[in-house]
Each structure stands twice: as structure tokens, then as C-alpha cells.
Amino acid sequence: MTNQSQKTILCITSYEKGQEFMRECKRRGSYVILLTVTTLEDANWPRESIDELFYMPDLSKVDEVIRGVSFLARSRIIDRIVALDDYDVLTGAALREHLRIPGMGDTTMRYFRDKLAMRVKAQEHGFPVPEFVHVLNYGRLHEYMARVPPPWMLKPRLEASTIGIAKINTPEELWSRLDVLGDQQSFYLLERYISGDVYHVDSLVFDRQVVFAEAHRYGRPPLEVFHEGGISTTRTLPRGSEDELTLKALSRQVIGAFGQLHGVAHMEFIKGREEGHFYFLETAARVGGANIVELIDASTGINLWREWATIELASDEQSYPTTYLTSTPNASPATSPLPCHPLNPVHPASHHKCPSILAGKYPPLLE
């Protein structure tokens, strides 16, 4: 049971992550409930920071999760629901809708999870996106392939990162793939392939305002690493550079257009090698994976998990208590397009040459 002076936060995740988020919630006096999957019963959870721990076989079965959490809510007042992994954000949104708990609901969360929804929204607001078409109407598919030259990328709408993406070189190859997909094909989109470097911007958002952002460039495009194997790396962009300022501005505008109220965002762009323009690829209402959190913590002193927890607990207050910051000598917002905020310092030259960080190894995948 909880007392009325505490905020109760329900964390849901199908993967082992978010330990520092839960620790920070507990440090701030919250009552922490974790809902995860039964296969992670013996995972390395911060049990000293968790008041109640529950398991279910599959968190993607939304109706079952709603029933289970609704049962818990008979004796607990849940103030916040936070999905710690990309695969659980739609479940979290459905729970908020059902229980009428503050936070992003189904429609807004689609813009941060559904690759088709986010592209349509970005296009509506005039952001540059590679030409795409929903794999739905065959007449439109024929028209698209006649107008947009191959290769194309066949992308699942609800998978995370580069999982399930395939490069298509001919119309015949596409139709063959669609025959295999059958009734699942409407859960895909087709997009023009763009060759270039891939960048990511990781942000903290409070009261619709971006209060912190860091821009990076992957050593190799994630799709290339995922399918061909190798080491995934990323590097902080030189502070005040044209690319950094452009990406931060684009990211901030996308977050505003998509309607994120508060939390954390991981957004990816590609810079076309031929034309030199940035295109929006995707975004997510979560921290970046592959040790991006550790990279940002090392280069700025700001831990995204901890600050995300602070934002969630302060989201109905008048101000955001910024803590866990490493003070930076000569910090100034002069070279940043973001609002002047203590979470958005411009770091000294010693940080400009931040080395690439080992971010994970992936085995080569066969098509």
C-alpha cells in the first residue's frame, strides 16, 4: 500500500534496462512498481529501489496487461506510467488511456513508435523525409515504384531501430516479399533508399520545451552494422558546428510538432551523400540504446535515465529541479539554438574531440 504523500510510478519493460531510472525515482521518495516479463524474474533489477515487482508472460498482450494493472489499481493510486523500452510504449499509452493517467496517449505515442505515422506527421509539417508509401494499395505501390527509382527500403512499422528492414532492388523482389508477408504487409512501408551518414539527437523535454540535447554521428549506419556485422560506434559532433546546430533545431521542431509534453527523445536523421541535406528518419520516446546514455554521461555529466525520472516526477510542478549536473567552466548558451537552461551547457574545447565509444557488437544477419 502507498500513502497519499508519495507518488507511485509504474515502470513497464520487456527488457532488462532502466535501473538508474528506478533508482532515481526511489531517491526522490516515490513508490516504485516494476512490471516486467517472467523470463526476467532473475534479472539484475535494483531491488533495493523497487517496492513491488510483478511479472507477466507477454507485455505486448495489451488487454491482459490492462486487466492486470487495473487489478493493482484497486488498492494503489498510480500517478505515472513509464515504458522503459521501445516495445512497451504503446502498451504504456493504452494503460494511460484506460486509467486516465497523465502522459502521452495512443495517438501521440504513435508518432514516436509507428514508422508510418511519424513520417506522415513529419511530412504534414514540412520536414524533409525520404519519399515513402504505405504498403497497402497496390495501385499506389505501382505508381510509387514507377516514380521513385530503386533501391527502396521495406520497413516494418512497429519494429525498433533497424530490425526487420530489407533493401529492395526491383519490383519483382518487392512482390515476392509481399507474397510471403501475406496479411502482415499493411504493417510495412516502402521508402526511398538514401546513401549517407546517420546522425542522432538525444533530448530531454519538459513542458514542451527541449531543455537539453546532444547531437552525434554514427561511425557506420546502424542498418549496415546490423546486417553486415561489426562494431557500432557514435561520436559527439563538434559543438557549435553547422551540423550540430541544424540537427538540434530540426529535432526541437519535430518534438514540438509531434506534441511531446515531457520525457526523453531519441531521434535519427540521415545526411544524403549526394545532395548533402538532412532527412528525418525516425524518433522514439525513450533513451538511445547501444551505450548512448553512457557516452552522454561521460561527455556532459548528465545521465538521461536519472534526468528522465526527475522530469516524470516534476511534470505537474511549476519548475523542473535540475540535478546531477556536472558544472562546466565557461558554459554558455551562445552557440546553441536551445533555450538558456542549466541542462544545456556548451562544453569547453576539451570535450570537442569526444572519442567514439564502443556501443555494441552485432552478428552478421543473412537476408
VEXDREN-891734 format. One record per residue (C-alpha): x, y, z; residue in one letter. Coordinates in pm, 1 decimal. Layout:
! residues N
+----------+----------+----------+------+
|       c1 |       c2 |       c3 | type |
+----------+----------+----------+------+
|        X |        Y |        Z |    a |
...
+----------+----------+----------+------+
! end
This chain:
! residues 367
+----------+----------+----------+------+
|       c1 |       c2 |       c3 | type |
+----------+----------+----------+------+
|      0.0 |      0.0 |      0.0 |    m |
|    109.6 |    358.5 |    -66.4 |    t |
|     48.8 |    677.7 |    128.4 |    n |
|   -103.7 |    986.1 |    -30.4 |    q |
|    210.9 |   1197.6 |      3.0 |    s |
|    408.1 |    964.5 |   -225.1 |    q |
|    392.6 |    949.5 |   -599.6 |    k |
|    351.4 |    596.8 |   -727.0 |    t |
|    527.0 |    529.7 |  -1054.5 |    i |
|    466.5 |    213.5 |  -1255.3 |    l |
|    760.7 |    114.3 |  -1476.7 |    c |
|    698.0 |   -140.3 |  -1750.6 |    i |
|    964.2 |   -307.1 |  -1960.7 |    t |
|   1009.0 |   -625.6 |  -2160.1 |    s |
|   1387.7 |   -592.7 |  -2149.0 |    y |
|   1642.8 |   -554.2 |  -1874.4 |    e |
|   1703.5 |   -180.8 |  -1863.6 |    k |
|   1614.1 |    138.7 |  -1679.7 |    g |
|   1778.4 |     50.5 |  -1349.7 |    q |
|   1905.3 |    403.7 |  -1297.4 |    e |
|   1559.9 |    544.0 |  -1373.6 |    f |
|   1410.1 |    337.3 |  -1092.2 |    m |
|   1691.4 |    424.5 |   -853.2 |    r |
|   1633.9 |    794.4 |   -914.1 |    e |
|   1259.1 |    760.8 |   -863.1 |    c |
|   1324.9 |    592.5 |   -529.0 |    k |
|   1584.7 |    853.5 |   -430.9 |    r |
|   1315.5 |   1115.1 |   -485.0 |    r |
|   1077.8 |    941.5 |   -248.8 |    g |
|    849.9 |    766.4 |   -497.0 |    s |
|    680.2 |    432.0 |   -454.8 |    y |
|    822.0 |    224.2 |   -741.2 |    v |
|    636.1 |    -64.7 |   -904.6 |    i |
|    802.8 |   -264.9 |  -1179.5 |    l |
|    606.0 |   -475.6 |  -1425.3 |    l |
|    823.8 |   -693.9 |  -1645.8 |    t |
|    815.5 |  -1034.0 |  -1814.5 |    v |
|    850.4 |  -1368.3 |  -1640.6 |    t |
|   1172.6 |  -1450.7 |  -1827.2 |    t |
|   1340.0 |  -1161.1 |  -1644.1 |    l |
|   1242.9 |  -1273.7 |  -1294.9 |    e |
|   1608.6 |  -1326.9 |  -1203.5 |    d |
|   1745.2 |  -1023.3 |  -1388.7 |    a |
|   1970.3 |   -768.8 |  -1223.0 |    n |
|   1697.1 |   -530.7 |  -1110.4 |    w |
|   1772.5 |   -263.8 |   -845.2 |    p |
|   1555.4 |   -444.8 |   -594.0 |    r |
|   1654.8 |   -206.4 |   -315.2 |    e |
|   1475.9 |     67.1 |   -514.0 |    s |
|   1166.5 |   -134.2 |   -612.1 |    i |
|    872.9 |   -155.7 |   -373.2 |    d |
|    673.1 |   -412.5 |   -569.8 |    e |
|    777.7 |   -635.6 |   -858.1 |    l |
|    528.0 |   -811.7 |  -1085.0 |    f |
|    567.0 |  -1040.1 |  -1385.9 |    y |
|    353.4 |  -1127.1 |  -1686.9 |    m |
|    434.7 |  -1366.4 |  -1974.3 |    p |
|    394.2 |  -1109.4 |  -2253.4 |    d |
|    354.1 |   -732.2 |  -2216.4 |    l |
|    250.2 |   -693.7 |  -2580.8 |    s |
|    -87.0 |   -851.3 |  -2497.0 |    k |
|   -238.8 |   -516.1 |  -2415.1 |    v |
|   -581.3 |   -634.7 |  -2295.9 |    d |
|   -424.0 |   -872.9 |  -2045.3 |    e |
|   -187.6 |   -602.4 |  -1919.1 |    v |
|   -477.1 |   -358.3 |  -1879.0 |    i |
|   -670.8 |   -612.7 |  -1673.5 |    r |
|   -369.7 |   -691.7 |  -1457.1 |    g |
|   -275.4 |   -328.9 |  -1389.5 |    v |
|   -640.1 |   -236.6 |  -1329.0 |    s |
|   -648.7 |   -506.0 |  -1060.7 |    f |
|   -340.9 |   -349.8 |   -896.4 |    l |
|   -506.7 |     -8.9 |   -911.3 |    a |
|   -790.6 |   -129.3 |   -688.2 |    r |
|   -557.7 |    -87.4 |   -391.2 |    s |
|   -295.8 |    152.3 |   -533.4 |    r |
|   -321.5 |    503.5 |   -675.2 |    i |
|    -86.8 |    504.8 |   -973.1 |    i |
|     37.1 |    854.2 |  -1060.3 |    d |
|    267.6 |    784.2 |  -1354.7 |    r |
|    317.9 |    501.7 |  -1603.8 |    i |
|    652.7 |    490.8 |  -1783.8 |    v |
|    750.3 |    241.6 |  -2052.4 |    a |
|   1126.2 |    196.2 |  -2037.1 |    l |
|   1164.3 |     10.8 |  -2368.7 |    d |
|   1053.8 |     90.0 |  -2722.2 |    d |
|    846.1 |   -227.2 |  -2748.5 |    y |
|    633.5 |   -127.0 |  -2449.2 |    d |
|    549.8 |    235.5 |  -2528.5 |    v |
|    218.5 |    152.9 |  -2697.8 |    l |
|    121.0 |    -68.9 |  -2404.9 |    t |
|    205.7 |    218.3 |  -2170.6 |    g |
|     -3.3 |    458.8 |  -2377.9 |    a |
|   -300.2 |    220.7 |  -2373.6 |    a |
|   -272.5 |    192.4 |  -1994.9 |    l |
|   -272.3 |    571.3 |  -1956.9 |    r |
|   -576.6 |    598.2 |  -2179.9 |    e |
|   -764.5 |    329.0 |  -1988.5 |    h |
|   -674.0 |    452.8 |  -1640.2 |    l |
|   -685.1 |    823.3 |  -1741.6 |    r |
|   -333.8 |    887.1 |  -1612.7 |    i |
|   -136.9 |   1191.4 |  -1739.7 |    p |
|    110.3 |   1138.6 |  -2022.9 |    g |
|    111.6 |   1057.0 |  -2391.0 |    m |
|   -189.5 |    861.7 |  -2512.7 |    g |
|   -237.9 |    632.4 |  -2810.4 |    d |
|   -245.8 |    893.8 |  -3089.5 |    t |
|     55.0 |   1098.5 |  -2979.6 |    t |
|    259.6 |    792.3 |  -2892.2 |    m |
|    206.8 |    659.0 |  -3245.7 |    r |
|    423.2 |    944.7 |  -3370.4 |    y |
|    708.5 |    808.9 |  -3159.0 |    f |
|    660.9 |    439.0 |  -3236.5 |    r |
|    489.5 |    381.2 |  -3571.3 |    d |
|    733.0 |    449.5 |  -3856.3 |    k |
|    445.8 |    527.0 |  -4093.4 |    l |
|    263.2 |    759.6 |  -3853.5 |    a |
|    578.6 |    957.3 |  -3776.2 |    m |
|    660.8 |   1000.5 |  -4147.2 |    r |
|    310.3 |   1117.8 |  -4231.8 |    v |
|    321.8 |   1365.0 |  -3941.2 |    k |
|    667.9 |   1490.4 |  -4037.5 |    a |
|    561.0 |   1537.1 |  -4399.1 |    q |
|    247.9 |   1727.6 |  -4291.6 |    e |
|    469.2 |   1974.3 |  -4105.0 |    h |
|    713.1 |   2017.1 |  -4393.4 |    g |
|   1007.9 |   1824.9 |  -4252.1 |    f |
|   1227.4 |   1655.7 |  -4513.8 |    p |
|   1165.1 |   1279.8 |  -4529.3 |    v |
|   1265.9 |   1023.0 |  -4792.3 |    p |
|    978.0 |    952.9 |  -5033.3 |    e |
|    765.4 |    673.8 |  -4889.4 |    f |
|    440.6 |    485.3 |  -4943.5 |    v |
|    228.4 |    269.0 |  -4717.9 |    h |
|    230.3 |    -96.0 |  -4828.9 |    v |
|   -145.1 |   -109.5 |  -4864.3 |    l |
|   -293.5 |    -12.3 |  -5200.9 |    n |
|   -132.6 |   -188.6 |  -5495.7 |    y |
|   -215.4 |     93.0 |  -5738.1 |    g |
|    -23.2 |    338.4 |  -5522.0 |    r |
|    264.6 |     93.3 |  -5491.4 |    l |
|    285.8 |     63.4 |  -5872.3 |    h |
|    276.9 |    443.7 |  -5907.3 |    e |
|    542.8 |    487.5 |  -5637.9 |    y |
|    785.6 |    238.6 |  -5793.3 |    m |
|    738.4 |    399.5 |  -6136.2 |    a |
|    814.2 |    744.5 |  -5991.3 |    r |
|   1085.6 |    672.0 |  -5733.0 |    v |
|   1388.6 |    481.6 |  -5863.6 |    p |
|   1521.6 |    182.6 |  -5665.7 |    p |
|   1667.6 |     70.8 |  -5437.7 |    p |
|   1395.9 |    101.2 |  -5172.4 |    w |
|   1379.5 |      8.8 |  -4806.7 |    m |
|   1098.1 |   -215.7 |  -4685.4 |    l |
|   1043.5 |   -122.2 |  -4321.1 |    k |
|    818.1 |   -274.6 |  -4053.6 |    p |
|    614.0 |     -2.6 |  -3890.2 |    r |
|    637.8 |   -123.9 |  -3531.3 |    l |
|    983.1 |   -276.4 |  -3501.8 |    e |
|   1258.8 |    -94.8 |  -3313.5 |    a |
|   1568.5 |     51.6 |  -3474.1 |    s |
|   1675.3 |   -137.5 |  -3790.5 |    t |
|   1517.3 |   -472.2 |  -3703.1 |    i |
|   1330.0 |   -628.6 |  -3994.3 |    g |
|   1437.3 |   -371.4 |  -4255.9 |    i |
|   1517.2 |   -511.0 |  -4601.9 |    a |
|   1670.7 |   -346.4 |  -4908.0 |    k |
|   1461.9 |   -397.3 |  -5223.8 |    i |
|   1620.7 |   -359.3 |  -5568.3 |    n |
|   1340.1 |   -448.9 |  -5810.4 |    t |
|    958.6 |   -451.5 |  -5820.2 |    p |
|    968.7 |   -829.4 |  -5859.9 |    e |
|   1164.6 |   -859.8 |  -5537.6 |    e |
|    904.7 |   -649.2 |  -5356.4 |    l |
|    607.4 |   -854.1 |  -5480.8 |    w |
|    785.9 |  -1172.6 |  -5377.2 |    s |
|    838.2 |  -1032.0 |  -5027.4 |    r |
|    475.7 |   -924.7 |  -5003.2 |    l |
|    357.2 |  -1272.7 |  -5100.7 |    d |
|    549.0 |  -1407.4 |  -4803.0 |    v |
|    413.5 |  -1138.0 |  -4570.3 |    l |
|     53.5 |  -1203.9 |  -4669.0 |    g |
|   -188.9 |  -1021.0 |  -4439.9 |    d |
|    102.6 |   -870.5 |  -4246.1 |    q |
|    208.4 |   -648.4 |  -4536.1 |    q |
|     -3.1 |   -349.2 |  -4425.5 |    s |
|    227.8 |   -326.3 |  -4122.6 |    f |
|    509.1 |   -215.8 |  -4357.5 |    y |
|    608.8 |     88.8 |  -4558.5 |    l |
|    834.2 |    132.3 |  -4860.8 |    l |
|   1087.1 |    413.9 |  -4858.1 |    e |
|   1350.0 |    554.7 |  -5094.1 |    r |
|   1698.7 |    438.7 |  -5007.8 |    y |
|   1934.6 |    724.6 |  -4928.7 |    i |
|   2307.8 |    670.9 |  -4901.6 |    s |
|   2474.2 |    879.3 |  -4633.5 |    g |
|   2583.0 |    919.0 |  -4274.4 |    d |
|   2328.1 |    866.8 |  -3997.9 |    v |
|   2304.3 |   1105.2 |  -3703.7 |    y |
|   2110.1 |   1100.0 |  -3378.7 |    h |
|   1992.0 |   1366.3 |  -3135.7 |    v |
|   1906.5 |   1270.9 |  -2779.2 |    d |
|   1692.0 |   1520.2 |  -2589.2 |    s |
|   1520.0 |   1589.4 |  -2259.8 |    l |
|   1180.8 |   1759.6 |  -2278.2 |    v |
|    995.6 |   1941.0 |  -2001.9 |    f |
|    665.5 |   2125.6 |  -2050.3 |    d |
|    700.7 |   2100.8 |  -2431.9 |    r |
|   1045.4 |   2263.6 |  -2418.4 |    q |
|   1372.0 |   2091.3 |  -2506.9 |    v |
|   1591.9 |   2158.2 |  -2204.3 |    v |
|   1889.7 |   1950.7 |  -2316.2 |    f |
|   2009.0 |   1795.2 |  -2641.0 |    a |
|   2321.5 |   1627.4 |  -2773.6 |    e |
|   2391.7 |   1555.4 |  -3141.2 |    a |
|   2607.6 |   1266.7 |  -3264.5 |    h |
|   2707.2 |   1085.9 |  -3582.3 |    r |
|   2723.1 |    707.1 |  -3602.0 |    y |
|   3053.7 |    563.6 |  -3718.0 |    g |
|   2864.3 |    342.4 |  -3965.4 |    r |
|   2491.9 |    348.3 |  -4041.1 |    p |
|   2311.6 |    120.2 |  -3792.7 |    p |
|   2145.1 |    -72.4 |  -4077.0 |    l |
|   2485.7 |   -156.8 |  -4223.7 |    e |
|   2620.0 |   -275.8 |  -3887.7 |    v |
|   2305.9 |   -474.5 |  -3809.7 |    f |
|   2304.9 |   -664.0 |  -4139.5 |    h |
|   2677.7 |   -691.3 |  -4209.1 |    e |
|   2810.6 |   -720.6 |  -3855.7 |    g |
|   3083.9 |   -520.2 |  -3689.7 |    g |
|   3109.5 |   -262.8 |  -3414.7 |    i |
|   2857.5 |     14.5 |  -3370.1 |    s |
|   3013.7 |    346.4 |  -3268.2 |    t |
|   2896.6 |    703.7 |  -3233.4 |    t |
|   3076.2 |   1035.5 |  -3192.2 |    r |
|   2971.2 |   1368.9 |  -3045.3 |    t |
|   2952.5 |   1639.9 |  -3312.3 |    l |
|   3180.3 |   1943.9 |  -3268.6 |    p |
|   2990.9 |   2191.5 |  -3055.8 |    r |
|   2874.2 |   2496.5 |  -3245.1 |    g |
|   2926.5 |   2327.8 |  -3583.0 |    s |
|   2672.0 |   2380.4 |  -3860.1 |    e |
|   2562.0 |   2017.3 |  -3847.8 |    d |
|   2512.0 |   2027.2 |  -3470.9 |    e |
|   2304.7 |   2345.8 |  -3481.2 |    l |
|   2097.5 |   2223.4 |  -3776.0 |    t |
|   2022.2 |   1886.9 |  -3616.0 |    l |
|   1933.4 |   2035.6 |  -3277.9 |    k |
|   1699.1 |   2283.3 |  -3442.5 |    a |
|   1534.0 |   2012.7 |  -3654.6 |    l |
|   1496.7 |   1782.9 |  -3355.9 |    s |
|   1343.4 |   2055.2 |  -3142.9 |    r |
|   1093.7 |   2142.3 |  -3418.2 |    q |
|    995.4 |   1777.6 |  -3469.6 |    v |
|    940.2 |   1727.6 |  -3096.2 |    i |
|    715.0 |   2033.1 |  -3091.8 |    g |
|    520.0 |   1925.6 |  -3398.9 |    a |
|    471.7 |   1571.7 |  -3265.3 |    f |
|    335.7 |   1703.7 |  -2936.3 |    g |
|    572.3 |   1560.1 |  -2677.7 |    q |
|    491.9 |   1715.5 |  -2340.6 |    l |
|    778.1 |   1583.7 |  -2133.4 |    h |
|   1025.7 |   1299.0 |  -2116.5 |    g |
|   1312.7 |   1185.1 |  -2331.5 |    v |
|   1351.3 |   1153.7 |  -2708.4 |    a |
|   1593.0 |    971.2 |  -2937.4 |    h |
|   1577.6 |   1094.0 |  -3297.6 |    m |
|   1767.9 |    986.2 |  -3609.4 |    e |
|   1845.9 |   1171.8 |  -3931.8 |    f |
|   2040.9 |   1084.7 |  -4244.0 |    i |
|   2253.2 |   1329.1 |  -4444.1 |    k |
|   2226.2 |   1238.6 |  -4810.8 |    g |
|   2568.4 |   1181.4 |  -4958.5 |    r |
|   2471.3 |   1321.3 |  -5298.8 |    e |
|   2270.3 |   1631.9 |  -5205.6 |    e |
|   2408.7 |   1698.4 |  -4855.7 |    g |
|   2063.0 |   1750.6 |  -4700.0 |    h |
|   1934.4 |   1611.4 |  -4371.9 |    f |
|   1627.8 |   1385.7 |  -4380.4 |    y |
|   1419.6 |   1278.9 |  -4082.9 |    f |
|   1433.1 |    900.4 |  -4033.1 |    l |
|   1261.3 |    820.3 |  -3703.9 |    e |
|   1215.3 |    913.6 |  -3341.5 |    t |
|   1131.1 |    736.9 |  -3017.0 |    a |
|   1017.2 |    844.3 |  -2670.1 |    a |
|   1298.6 |    656.5 |  -2498.1 |    r |
|   1668.7 |    684.0 |  -2429.6 |    v |
|   1903.7 |    572.9 |  -2704.0 |    g |
|   2041.1 |    220.9 |  -2685.2 |    g |
|   2387.9 |     79.8 |  -2752.1 |    a |
|   2559.3 |    271.2 |  -2469.5 |    n |
|   2449.4 |    615.7 |  -2591.8 |    i |
|   2344.8 |    700.1 |  -2235.2 |    v |
|   2694.7 |    619.2 |  -2112.6 |    e |
|   2851.7 |    831.4 |  -2388.0 |    l |
|   2640.9 |   1135.7 |  -2299.5 |    i |
|   2704.2 |   1084.2 |  -1929.3 |    d |
|   3080.2 |   1069.0 |  -1991.7 |    a |
|   3088.0 |   1378.3 |  -2213.7 |    s |
|   2840.2 |   1600.2 |  -2026.1 |    t |
|   2794.1 |   1458.7 |  -1676.1 |    g |
|   2421.7 |   1421.7 |  -1744.5 |    i |
|   2260.4 |   1080.4 |  -1710.1 |    n |
|   1948.2 |   1062.4 |  -1928.1 |    l |
|   1785.3 |    789.6 |  -1717.7 |    w |
|   1814.5 |    995.2 |  -1399.5 |    r |
|   1701.0 |   1318.8 |  -1559.4 |    e |
|   1408.1 |   1143.2 |  -1726.5 |    w |
|   1296.0 |   1020.5 |  -1385.1 |    a |
|   1330.6 |   1372.6 |  -1244.7 |    t |
|   1117.4 |   1511.1 |  -1528.5 |    i |
|    845.8 |   1248.2 |  -1482.1 |    e |
|    818.8 |   1328.5 |  -1112.2 |    l |
|    823.5 |   1704.7 |  -1171.1 |    a |
|    589.7 |   1712.7 |  -1468.8 |    s |
|    297.6 |   1850.3 |  -1270.6 |    d |
|    504.5 |   2104.2 |  -1080.6 |    e |
|    585.7 |   2463.0 |  -1178.1 |    q |
|    957.5 |   2403.5 |  -1223.9 |    s |
|   1195.6 |   2127.7 |  -1316.6 |    y |
|   1458.6 |   2069.7 |  -1044.2 |    p |
|   1780.1 |   2019.1 |  -1238.8 |    t |
|   2023.4 |   1798.1 |  -1053.4 |    t |
|   2300.7 |   1551.2 |  -1123.7 |    y |
|   2471.4 |   1808.0 |  -1342.2 |    l |
|   2842.3 |   1845.4 |  -1383.2 |    t |
|   2919.4 |   2216.4 |  -1382.3 |    s |
|   3113.0 |   2315.0 |  -1692.5 |    t |
|   3366.4 |   2600.1 |  -1687.7 |    p |
|   3286.2 |   2883.4 |  -1929.2 |    n |
|   2948.7 |   2727.3 |  -2012.5 |    a |
|   2742.7 |   2949.5 |  -2237.8 |    s |
|   2430.2 |   2901.4 |  -2448.0 |    p |
|   2563.4 |   3136.6 |  -2716.3 |    a |
|   2636.1 |   2868.7 |  -2977.6 |    t |
|   2324.4 |   2664.5 |  -2912.5 |    s |
|   1976.8 |   2718.5 |  -3063.6 |    p |
|   1819.5 |   2576.8 |  -2747.5 |    l |
|   1679.3 |   2790.7 |  -2464.9 |    p |
|   1920.1 |   2906.6 |  -2196.3 |    c |
|   1891.8 |   2632.0 |  -1938.0 |    h |
|   2139.0 |   2479.6 |  -1693.1 |    p |
|   2087.1 |   2140.5 |  -1859.1 |    l |
|   2206.9 |   2273.6 |  -2193.7 |    n |
|   2562.7 |   2397.8 |  -2146.8 |    p |
|   2812.0 |   2438.4 |  -2426.7 |    v |
|   3113.1 |   2241.1 |  -2324.3 |    h |
|   3474.5 |   2353.2 |  -2340.7 |    p |
|   3712.0 |   2260.9 |  -2618.9 |    a |
|   3839.5 |   1964.5 |  -2420.7 |    s |
|   3510.5 |   1789.0 |  -2500.0 |    h |
|   3506.7 |   1873.9 |  -2870.9 |    h |
|   3707.1 |   1567.9 |  -2967.4 |    k |
|   3499.3 |   1316.1 |  -2781.4 |    c |
|   3626.0 |    974.2 |  -2894.3 |    p |
|   3394.9 |    715.6 |  -3040.7 |    s |
|   3257.5 |    481.3 |  -2778.7 |    i |
|   3216.4 |    111.2 |  -2819.0 |    l |
|   2841.2 |     75.0 |  -2842.7 |    a |
|   2783.4 |   -291.5 |  -2906.6 |    g |
|   2856.2 |   -577.6 |  -3143.6 |    k |
|   2607.0 |   -738.2 |  -3375.9 |    y |
|   2645.3 |  -1068.6 |  -3559.1 |    p |
|   2601.9 |  -1053.1 |  -3936.2 |    p |
|   2247.8 |  -1134.1 |  -4042.5 |    l |
|   2150.6 |  -1324.5 |  -4353.4 |    l |
|   1880.2 |  -1192.5 |  -4582.2 |    e |
+----------+----------+----------+------+
! end
